[in-house]
Amino acid sequence: MRNTAWLWFAGCIAWAVDGIVSLHFHSLQHAQLAFMVSLVFLAAGFFYRKQKR
């Protein structure tokens, strides 16, 4: 299986951008949720990056 951890990091960036846009439009609850999901994607990216092939 190839190294696909970059997908998790791309998801992290997408959710972080969604959180920034939500903050811009003053949707604080959605922004908080988006940043939390972004952190989960970041943690998953680090987890899958460190696994042995």
Secondary structure, DSSP 8 states (H G I E B T S, - for coil): ----HHHHHHHHHHHHHHHHHHHHTT-HHHHHHHHHHHHHHHHHHHHHHHS--
